[in-house]
């Protein structure tokens, strides 16, 4: 028996050109699993409408005949249909205030909500994600921001030739440009008044690995956090120094008799105190790639920046995780690809878009993979593909207890028949 899925048109902003599956996935779903695809038309999608039609998709505004609707980003409130099953990045599991009206509407309409972010294995590791591409685009945009910030201070530097990731033809063009700049750094060096250039990575997961992959096209030497205190006395201006911070570099036990224990930290963070701020004065760029909740300490506080600004070399924060006033407390807002950076002034607490002014440049684009839309969509679809048949063919009329989905998918069901499932009942306190 054939099933039908719907693919929604993305309309978060004019730069969001991604799609959950690409034309070749549409063709394979039809041939291998007898699953039809209806896709809404789009003039900005990275893959043209005609490519989907040639692959066997039906182009139609109306997705009501589909069993399940897939999207990438949040869906506008007025577009939900009663009782329909939706799969997208919902951004509700932390009780995000800006998406609570959307969640309430889905509850009122008796919808089912499945969140990509909660499709995890038995160990809790995410299985469907764009994180690697957020890291790739985020690091490149942070280098671009670094170059423009130095240029605004009238400091000549090779990074000023870098453009924003979204302006390049594709990822290969980005890598080629970086290799060229890297050769110049190796032969001519960087100006001593910005050296040593040190890029710190908070976190070591998929996002961080993507960001490091981009930086590694330049002449990079990786150092340990404990070398940061002496790096200014022994460095080469023909290198960029990279340091990756793990949890034990960010916090320490409150009790002097205790040793750092990762599982204890995640289960009882109140037993730990932050120590990341000791590293900040020696960084040129900080890439925030960690998952953060309010129960964890911040990496950078407003108070610290205000009191220590004159001791800092930090020019740019690439806040890929983008929690407003979160791990990076000075991230006062999210940004988009059309207006990607702002300067936070620690003394008057003002935020000014662009690169000019006293303070620190923050890059906080909240959908960075859209700057690499073709590559990120194809990679995402390759991962998602295996989960589509069980999602498309499930019987959503039965009670949740007997809903026949693989455990990875059933763990990701946030709403079922408009009600929060057992693992997500805690969200009700945010509603």
N, C-alpha and C positions, 0 to 999 in steps of 0.2 A: 504493500500500500504506500503510495507516494505521500510525501509531506511537503510543506511549503514554508520557507523562511522569508522574512522581510528584512531589508537593509535600509535603515533610515539615512536620510541626507543630513550631514553634519552642518550645523549653522551656529555654533558657539561664537565664531567670528570669521572674518574673511580669510584668515590664515589657516583655519582648520580644514585641511584637505584630505585627511585620512579616511580610511574605511576599514571595517573589521575583516573583510575578505576581498581578495582581488579577483579579476575575471577568471584566472585559471582555476581558482578554488570553486567558483560557480560551476564551471564545466565538470570538474571532478565530482562534485556533490550530486550532480544530475546523473552522470554516467555510472558512478560506483555505488551510490546510495539512494537513487531515485528521489532525490530532494530537489524541488524546484525553488527558484529564487525570484522574488519580486524586489526591485530596487527603485527607490525614489530618484528622479532625475536631479542632477546637480551640474552647475556650470563651473564649479571650482574644484571638484573632486580630482585627486591626482590621476585617476584612471578615467578616461572619457566614457560617457554613456554608451557610445557605440561599441566599445570593447566589451562591455557587459552583455549587450544585446547579442553580439557575435558568439559569446560564450554560453548563450541559452537563457539569459535572464529576461524577465519581463519588466519593462520600464513602466512604472505606474506610481502616481502620487498616493494611491490608496493601498495601504498595507493590511487592510482589515481581514483579508482572506488567508493571511499567513498564520501558521501555528505559533511562531515565536518571532519577535522583532529584535534584531541586533543593532546596536549603535556603538559609537566610541564614547562620546561625552554625554553629559546629562541631556535629557529630553525636556523641552518646554512643557509646562504644566498643562496647557490647553490641548496638547496633542495625544495624551494618553487615552486609550479606549478601554471600556469596562471589561474586566476579566482577562485581559491580554497578558501574555508573558513577555517580559522585557529583559534583555541582557545588555548591560553597559557598565561603565565606570560610574557608580552612583555617588560616591563621595558622601556617604552618610554614616559610616561605621564609627566615626569619632563624634557623631552627633553634630556634624557641621551645620551651623545655624542657617547658612544660606541655602541649604538643600532640604531643610525640614518642611517647608511648604510643598515641595515636590513629593516628598515621601507621604505627607498627609493626603495629598490628592490621589496618589496611587492606592492608599489604604481605602479611601472613600469609594474608589472605583472597583475594589476587589481584585487589583492586579497582582501578578506574581513578579517579583524582582530578583534577578540573579546578577550578582556583582562579580566581574572578572577578578577583582582584587582578592576575593575570598575563595577562588578556586585554588585550593592548596592540597598538597600531599599529606600523608599521615603525620609527617614531622612539622607541618605548618608552613612548608616552603611554597611560595607562589609559583603557579604553573603557567599562567597566561599574563603576559606583561609587555609593556613598551619600555621598561626601565632602562635597558641598555641604550636605546636610541635617545632617551632623555639625557643620559650621560654624554653621549657623543655630541649632541647639539649644544648641551649646556656648557661643556668645556670649551667648545669652539667660540661660543658667544661670550664666555668669560674672558677668553684671550682677546677677542675683538674689543670688549669693554675696557680691558686693561690698556690696550693700545690707544684707544680714544681718550681715556682718562689721562694718560701720560702726555698725549698730544695737546690736550686742553691746558696742561701745565707747561707747554712749550718744551717738552722733553722729546727729542728725536728718538724714535725706536722702531724696530722692524715690525712690531705687532700692529702698528697703526695702518699697515697695508691690508690687514685682515678685514674682511667684511662679515656681516651677519650671516649665519649659516643658511638662512632661508633664501639668500640671494644667489647661492651657487646652483649650478645645474644639477648636481647630485653629490653623493658622499665621496665619490672618487675625485671629483674636482676639489673638494675641501682638502682631502688628504694630499693631493698633488701640490696645492698651494702651501700647505704646512711644511712639506718636505723641502720646498724651495726656500722658505724662510729659515728652516732649520739649517740648511747648508750655509746660509749667510751668517747665522749666529756662530756656527762652528768656525767660519773663516775670519769674520770681522769682529765678533764679540758683541756684547751688549754694553751700553753706557754704564760706567762704574757708579754713577749717581743713583742707579736703580738696583744695583747688585748688592748682595746675591738675590736673584729672583727665585723665590721659594713658593711652590704651589702645594697647599695642604689639602688633603682629602679626608673629610670626616665620613667614615664608613668604608666598607670594602665589599659590598654586594654588587648586584647587577648594574645599578646606576653608576657606582664608583668605577667599576671595571670599564664601562663605556667611556667615562670621562678620562680615565687613565690611558685608554687606547688612543684617544686623540692627542693627548699631551705627549705621548711616546713617539710621535712623529717628529718631535723636536729633539735636540740633544739633551737628554735627561739623565740625571744621576739620582737614584733613590737613596735617601738617608733615613735613619731612625729618628724618632722624635727627640731622643736625648742629645742628638748632635745639633739641634736647632740653636742652643745657647751659644755655641762656639762657631757657627757657620760663617758669621760675618768676619771672623779672623782668618779664615782659611777657605777661600772659594775661587772658582774660575768664572770669568765673565763670558766664557764660551759654553756655559752649561746652564740648564734650568734644574733646580733641585726639587725633587718630589718627596713628600712625606705622607704616609698613609696612617691615619689615626684609628686605632681600635678602641673598644670600650674602656680597656684598662688605661688608655692614654687620656681619657676624658673624665673619668671619675676614680675615686679611691674610697676604701672603706672608712667610715667615720671612726670606728674603733681601731686604735693603733695595734691591737693584738690580732687583727683579722687580715687575711690575704684576699686579693680580688678573686671573686667567683662569679663567672658570667651568668650562670643560671640564677644565682641568688640576686644579682643585680637586676635582672629582668623581673623576677618575682617580688623582690623587696627593695626597690630603688631608694626607699627612705633610709636605708642603712648606708648609703653612699653619699659622698659630697663631691661637687664638681671641682676639677682641677685643669680643665682645658685652657682656661684663660692664660696660663703660664706660657702657652705656645704662641698665642696670638701676636705678640710684638715682633716676632721673627718671620711672619708670613707676608708675602706680597699679594697672593690670591688665596682665598679659602673657598673650596667647593663643598657645600653641604649636601651630603648624599645619604643621610641617615633617616630612618623611620623614627618619628618623635610623637610622644603623647605628653600631656601636662604633668603626669606623675614623674617624668624624667627631668633631670636638670637641663638647663639651656647651655648651648655652646658659648653664646655671646649675649650678654645682657646690655641694656641701655646704660645702666649705671656704670658698668665696666668701661664702655666706650667713652663716656663722658669724662671719667676720672683718668683714663690712660691714653687718650687720643694722641697726645704729644709724644708718646713713647712708641707709637705703632707705625709700622711700615705698610700696613694693610691698605691696599688701594681698591680691591674689588672682592665682593662676595658673590659667588655663583650659587644662589640658593635654589638648587634643583628640587629639593623636597617641598619648598614653598608652603610652609605653615605660617600663616600671618601671625606675627608676634609670638612665634613658636621657638624652636631651637635657636634660631637667629632672631632675637627679639626686635631688632631694628627693621626686620621685614614688615613694613607697615601696610603693605598691600601687594596683591599679585599684579603682574604686568602681562602684556601681550607682545606679539612679535612686531607690532607696529610702533610700540612705545615700550621697549624692553627694560630700560634701566632708570633708576632714580638715585639721587644723592641724599643720604640721611645725614643731617647736621646734628651732632650729639649735644650741642649747647642750647639750641632753641627748639630742638625736636622737630624741625621742619623737614619736609620731603619735597625735593624739587626734581622734576623729570629731567633726564639728560645726564651730562657728565660734569657740568660746571658746579662750583661752589665748595665750601668747606665741608668735609665729612668723608663718608665712605660710599662708593658706588655699589648698589645692590642690583643684581640681575635676578628677577623673580618671575620669569615667564612660566605660566602654570600649565602649558601644554606644549612643551619643547619638542616632543617627537613630531609635531606637525611641521617642523622646519625641515624634516627629512621624510616627506609624506610617502613617497613610493617605496623606499627601502623599509621604513618602519611598518607600513601596512602589509607588505608581503611577508615580513618576518612574523608579525603578529598573527596573520591569517594561517601561516604554516603551523603555528602552535595551536591555534583555536580549532583548526580543521577537524581534528579527531574528536573534539567534544560536541561538534554540531549535530551529528546523527542522533545520539541519545537525547539531546535537548529538543531536537525537532520532532522526534517520534514519541516522546513521553506523553502519558495520559495525565493531564493536569486537572482532571475532574475528580480524582480520588482524594482521599484524605492524605495529609502530609506524611503520616506514618508509613503509608504504603506506596508513596510516590516512588516509582522505579527509575532512579537515576544513579549513576556511579557515585560512590561516596565523595569524590573530589567535587562533583557538581552539587550534590545535595547539601554539602557544607556551605555552599555559596548562595543558597536560597535565603534571602533576607525577608521578603514578604511572600506569603502564600495565601491565596484567596483574600488578600488585603490585610492579613494579620502578620505581625512579626513572629518569625519562627523561634523555637526555644533558645537557640544560641544568640539571638539578636533582640530579645525582649528588653535588654538594658537600654536600647535606643529610646524606649518610650519616655524615659525621664527627660530627654532632650526635646520631645514633641510638645 
